[in-house]
């Protein structure tokens, strides 16, 4: 039995500790400045419980029936056919590209840990490629110029849907996603302009 998963889990826990320490130092706030009673308890590691497809309720490949334009449906069909013939299709991860947004939200391997601070929520992803998603929740506007990244630039807002004084959801918009991207391993294409 290999200890690879245990060492990867330790490395990700270490990365999460470094990210949290950096956040606290950079923000100039203490860990206690956040009123945790207002936020959902998202502590721990979150894992995927279904398939890693665009629509986890359907079988992979063409049965996914994504709402694509004819141009992108042709890319999808060619990708599935290439994979059936032994190729990689339209799957950038096959060439060691990070999954990036939105595909990183499938929660591969070791899943995700969520760290909430007063101004930013961090999503620390395990395998593959240990990505980090930073969601600014401090009311900032969109920057005029941002360099595209695989994770994109995310701004969110905590929402108290039932008005009981506790947040129920985090509404997030992500822009400036670096391509090329696919939604899942079938090669379902993300628009070329990302």
N, C-alpha and C positions, 0 to 999 in steps of 0.2 A: 504494500500500500504506500503510495507516494504522499509526502507531506506538502505537495504543491498547493492544494487549496488552502491549507492552514497557513502557509507562508504568505500567500496572496492576501488572505483575510487579515493577517497581522500587518502587512504592508498598507492595506487600505485603511485599517484602524489608525495606523501611524499617520497616514496622509490626512485623515479626518481630524486628528488632534492638531496637526500643524495648521490646517486651514482654520480651525476654530481659534487657535492661539493668535494667528495673524489677524483674523477678523477683530478679535477683542483688542489687540494692540493698536490696530489701525483706526478703529472707531473711537478709541479713547473712553470706552464705557466698560463698566464691570459686567461680569456675567449675570449679575442680579438685576440689572437695569430693565430687563424685559419682564413684564407682568405675564408670566406663563399661564395664568388662569384664563386669560383672554384668547389664547391660541389653542388650536386642536393639538392633541398629544400625538405627534408623528414621530416620536422617538423610536429608536431601534432600526433594524435593517428591513427594508421593504423588498419583497421578492415577487416575481411574476407568478401567477397561479394558472395561467392559461398559455396557449401557444404564442409564439412570437410573430404573429402575422398582423397585417394591417387591421383585419377584422378577426379577432380571436374566436368568433363563433362559427367561422367557416373554414373549410379545408384550405391548405396552402395552394398557391398558384392561381390558375384561371378561375377556379370557383370563388375566389375572393370577390370578383365582379366589382372592382373599384369604379367610382364615378369619374372616368377619364375621358378627355377629348379623343377623337379618332387618332390624332397624331401620337398621343401618349399611350393609348391602347395598343397601337402597333409596336411601340417600344417595349411595353409590358409583355405582349405575346411573343415577341422575338427573344426576350430575356428568358422566359419560361421554356421556349423551344431550345435555346442554346444550352440551358442547364440540363434539359432532358437528354441532350446529345453529349453531355459530359463537360460542357463549358461552364464559365462563371456567370454568363449573362450580364445584366446591368446591375451588378452588385459591387459597389465601390469597396465594401469591407473585404471582399475577396482579394483586393490588392493592398490590404493593410491600412485602409483609410479608416479613421474613427467613425463610429456610427453617426455621431452628430445629431442635431435636432432635425426632425422630430423622432427619428429612429431610436435615439438613446433612451427615450421614454418607454421602450419595450422592456427595459430592465433585464439586461443580459446577466448571466452568471451570478455574481455576488449581489446583484440588486443595487439599491440606493439607500443612503442615509441622508436624512434631511436635518439641517442645522438652521434654526430660526434665530435671528438677531433683530434688534429694533429697526435696522435700516435695510437689511438684506437677508434673503433666505437662500441658503446654499444646498444644492443637491450634489452629493459626492457619490459618483458611480463607481462600482467595482469593475470587474472585468466586462468587456474587453477595453483595454486602453485607459482605464482610470480617469474618465472625463469628469469635469466639474461644470455644473450649471449654476450661474449666479443670477438671482432674481432680485432686482432692486425694488424695495417696497417703501422707499422714503419720499414718494411723491414727486420724484424728478421728472423732467420732460425728456423727450427723446433727444439725444445729441444730434447736432447737425451732421457730423461726419464720424462714422464708426467703421473700423476695419472689420470685414466679415470674418467670423470664426465658425468652427464646426458646431459649437454650442449656441451661437447667435448671441444677441443682446436682448435680455429679457427685463421687462418692467411689469411688476405685479401690484395688486391691491388686495389686502385682506378684506373679506366680506362677511358681515354678520347677517345672514339671510333671514333668520327668524327673530332678529332684534332682541336677543336675550343677553346681550353684553359679551358674548363669546363669538369669536370668528369661526365660521363653518367651512369656509373655502378660501382658496387663493386663486384669484383670476389673473392670468398671465398672458401677455402678448410678447412674442419673440420675433425680432427682425434681424436683418443682416446675417443670414445663415450662409456659410460658405459651402459651395457645391464642389463636386457633384454629390447628389444624395439619392437614396432610394428609401422607400418606407419600410421595407423588410427585405429578407434575403431572396425573395422571388425576383427582385429587380423592379418592383413596382416604382415607376419613376416619380421623383419630385420634380417640379417644374424647373427647367434649365436656368431660369433667372433667380432660383432659390427663394 
